[in-house]
């Protein structure tokens, strides 16, 4: 096959001029993920695909928004360096990748993508590696098939994908109103949810946000998620590129109604909700045990 064309990329972005760059980046990400898999970088179990890009590619397909970031869970520093070394200067299917300077913690890089025929995305891109360990074993998921995939010169791989994405989204939504998180949570709200597991992991993740990272206030209060938010409460331009109609008020109502179960904290969750450093050993045991020691 000759690979994706400008026409196919444009169709991938619903034929809109304002989404061509995001659609091009989405295609480039597919090529990069294929390359990382070919190099065996997912084989050790140290690298797990997460974030909004993983939702689009492996759970939502075209229902997902275009996400500009490649996010991974990767506590191991050596694996982070191996992945970055594999990306820099790599050429896959005509896409050439490069990285900028790392962030101060060495966990976030801006990424640049160029293609001689298709151009360069007009949206910012990045690669980020989360240090915090996951509570649940990742799921091995294939890419959801899309029309543009048929033009690739390779078969897309099955990847290890985060299983606790909903709890992660809720943890960030608690402290900052981003349109992209609201949209993703609205998508989760229309699917099966293991309510006790999601609530438990939400509390554990917020504990880490507050105690370890200083993000958000203590104690954990379900109303931080469940209180009504108006459209103007969401950060401007925080949704990203979406090829579906935008209806923030409807999404917000749906999310509040579906996640009302967060208010049903059990005794352990109420204790951990204090975000007390003295509970660290218990918190770590819970995370190691998948939330329920």
N, C-alpha and C positions, 0 to 999 in steps of 0.2 A: 504494500500500500504506500501511497505517496505521502501520507500524513495529513493532518488537519489543514484545511484551507481557510482563507479569510471569510469565505461565505459560511463555512461550517461553524467557525467561531462566532460569527455574527448571529447565526441561528441559535447557537448555544446560549447567547445572551438575549434571546427572544427578539432578535432583529432590531434592537434599540441601540442607537449610537452611544448613549450614556452608559451602557453596560458592556461594550465591547472589551474594554480594558480589563474589567473584572472577569469576564468570560475567558479571555486569553490567559490571565493568571491562573484561573481554575484548571485550564488544560495543561499549563506548565506544571502546576502542582502534581497532576496525575503522572507526568513524565518523571518528576523528581522522586515521587514516592516509589514508583516502579524501580528506579535506579537504586534507591536505598535498600529495597528488598532484594534486588539482584546481588548487591554487595554483602548480603547477610547481616545487615545491621539490626534487623528485628529478631534475629535468631536467638540471641542470648536471653531475651525476656526483659532486658534493661530499658528498652525503648518501646513506648506505647503511644499510639496515635490518639490525640484528644482534641478538644476545642470545637469551635464552630465548623471548621473545615472537615473534621471527622464526621460530624453530624450530616453535613450535606452529602459527602461522598459515600458513606456506609450505612446511613439510617434514613435519610429524608429524600435523597435524590433531587429532582427538580423542585420539590417543595421547599428545599433548604435555600437559605440565602447564600449569596457569594461571600465567602470569608477570605480575607486577605492574608491571614496568618496561618502558618503551619505550627501547631502546638503539639508538644510531646510531654509525657511524663517520663522523666529520666533522672533518677537520683544519682546515678553513677557518672562522675566527672569525666572519666576516660571515654565513655560512650559518647558524651556530648562532643568532645574534641574529635572523635572519629567521624561523627556525623558531619560536623562542620568541615572537616578536611575533605570528606567525600563530595560536599556540595561545591566548594570553591573551584571555579574554573571548569566545572563539569558541563559537558555538552550532551544533551539527550534529545534526539529527534529534532535537532535544529535549535532547541532552547539552550541558551548559555546562562549559567547561574554564577552569581558572585555574592559575597557577603561584605557588609560594612564593618565598622569597628564594633566590638561587643559592648554591652552595657557594663556598668561597674561590677555587677555580680557575675559576669561571664555567662549569663543565661539567656540573653536576648540579642539577636542580630537583625539589622535591616537586611533584606535580600533584594537583589536586583536581577531582573530577568530580561533577556533580549532574544529576539528571533529575527533573522535576516529578512524573511518574507512576511511574517505576521506582525512584526513590530514589537514594541515594548509596552507592557501594561501602564496605564496612566493612573494607577492606584498604588499606594504604598504597600509593600509586602514585608514580612518578617518571619523569622524562625525563633521559637522560644521553647525552653526546656524547663519544666517544673521540677523542683527539687523534692517536693514532698511525696512520700510513698503513697501508693493507692491502697485502699482498703479491700477492694474486690479484685479478683483475678480478671484480667481483660478478656473480652470476647474476640474470637477470630471471625472477622466479617469480610465478605467480599464488597467490592464497589457495586452500588446499585447501577444497573446498565442505563446508559444514556446514548443518544444517537451519535454524538461526537466520538464516543469510544470506538465505534466501528472503523474509524479512520486511523487508529493508532497502529503502529507496526509491532505491537506486543499485546499480550493479554495482561490485564490489570491483576495484581496479586490479591490474595486474602491477607489482611493485616490484623495485628493485635490492636483492639480498639477499647478505649476506656468504657467500663460498664457503669460508672457512677456519674455520668455527665449531668444528669438531672440535678443531683445534689450539688454539684459544683456550680451550676448555673444559679440555683437558688441562693447559694452562699454569696455570690457576687451581687445578685439582684438585691439582697438584703441591704447592702451598703451603697450601691450606686445604681441609678436608673439609666440603663442603656437599652435603646430600642432593639438591638440585636439579641440581648438576653431575653427580653420580653417576647420577641418573636419565637425564639427557640423554646422557651417555656410553654408558649401557646401550642407549639407542635407536640411537645411532650404531653400536654394536658389532654390531647385527643387520643392518647394511646394508653395501653395498660401500664399502671404504676404500682410497684410493690410499696405501698404506703409506709409500713413500719421501717423498711430498709431505707427508703429515701429520707424519711424524717430523722432517723438515727444518724445517717451519714451527713446530713445537713448540719446537725448540731456539732458533730466532730470536726467538720471542715471549718465551720465558723469559729470554733475554739482555736484551731490553728491560725486562722486569719487574725484573730484578736491577740492571742497570747504570743505567738511566734513572729508574726509579721506586722503587728501594730495597725492592722486595717480594720476599721469599724470599732464600735463601742461595746462594752459589756454592760449588762448581761445579754445573752441571746433572747430575743423577744420575737415570737412568731408574727406579731403585728408589724415588725419591720418589713415583712414580705406581704402581709395581708392587708395593710392599710391602703385605702384608695390612692391612686396616683393619677394626676391629670396629664394630658398630652404635653403640656408645657413643662412638666417635671422631668421629662426625659431629655438627656443631653442632645443638642442639635447634631445632626449628621452622625448619630450613634447607631443607626440601623444598618448602614452599608448598602450594598446593591441588592435589590430584590426585584424579581420579575413578576411578582404577584401584587395585587392591590394592597395598599397599606391601610390598616384600620387599627391604630393603637388603642382607642377606647374599647373596642370589642375584644382585642387580645387581653387587655388589662383586666376586664371583667371576668373573662374566661379563666385567666390564671388565678385570680383571687378565689374564685369559686372552687376550682379544682384542687388547689393546694391548701384548702381550709384545714386539712388533716394535720398540718404542721402545728396547730394549736394543741394537739392531743399528746403533749409530752408525757413520757412516763417518768418514774422517780429518778432513774439514772440520768435521763436527758435533762430534767430540771436541775439536777445537781451540776452537771457539766455545763449547763447554760450560764453558770456564774462566770465562766472563763477564768478559773482560778488556776494559777501555775501549780498549786499543790496537787492538782488532780492529774498531773502529766503522766505518771506511771499507769494510771487507770485508763487514760485516754489512749496511750500507746498500745496497751493490751487490747483495747477494743478495736483499734485500727488493724492490728495484726490479725485479729479474729474475724475480720469482715464486718465489724460493727457490733457484734454480739458475743462478748467473751463468756 
